[in-house]
Amino acid sequence: MGSLVPAFAQGEDKQIQVHLANEVIPLNSHATTVAGFLDELSINLPQDAFVDPPVNAALNDGMSVFLEGLSV
């Protein structure tokens, strides 16, 4: 049998600032991309959602991720 490969690679622990609904939420992540970070949080983006940086961008320690068009 083949080995299972995780959907998103895991890297070192990073501190990320999430900007959502006029709040800044400090979170930690091991994801290597913004998409992986959103997956860790079980966030499914609606079609009209805005994410900056884009979901295919690398996730770096200390970065901010802006989410618009999501309800919590």
N, C-alpha and C positions, 0 to 999 in steps of 0.2 A: 504494500500500500504506500501511496505517496504521503509526504508530510503536509500538514496544514500550514498555510502561510497566512499571517494576519492581514486583514484588509488594509491596515495602515501601519507602517513601521513605527516602532517606538524608539525614542531617543532619550537624551538626558532630561532631567527635570527642569522645567522652564516656568518662570513667573510671567503671566499674561494678564493684561488689563483689558477687560471686556467692557465696551461702551454700549449700553443697552437702555433705552427708555430714559434718557437723561441721568443715568447712573453709571458709575464706574465700579466694576466688580473685579477684585483681584482673584485670580484663579491660578492653579498650577496645572501643568500638562507635561506629558511625555511624548506627545505627538510630534511628528516632524513637519507636518503641513497644516494649514488652516483647516482643510477638509478633515484631517485626522482629529484635530482639536474639537471641531463641531461634532464629529462622530463620538468622541469620548463623552461629550455632554448630552448625547442622544438628541441633538438638534437636527431636525429635518427642515430645510429651508423651503418656504413657499416660493412660488415663481416670482412674486414681486419683491422678494427680499433683496436687500443690498448688503454686501459684505466687503469690507476694506481692511486689509488687503484681500485680493481675490482668493478663492478657496484653493487654488493650485499653488499658492505662494508658500515658501518655507516658513515655518514657525520658529521664531528666535526668542531667546530669553529677553524679557523686558519689553516686548512689543505690545502694541495696542491693537485690538481687533474691534472694529466698529460694526455693529449689527443694527440694521434698520428694517422695519417691516415685519418684525416678530412680535408676538404677544406672549406674555408669560403668565 
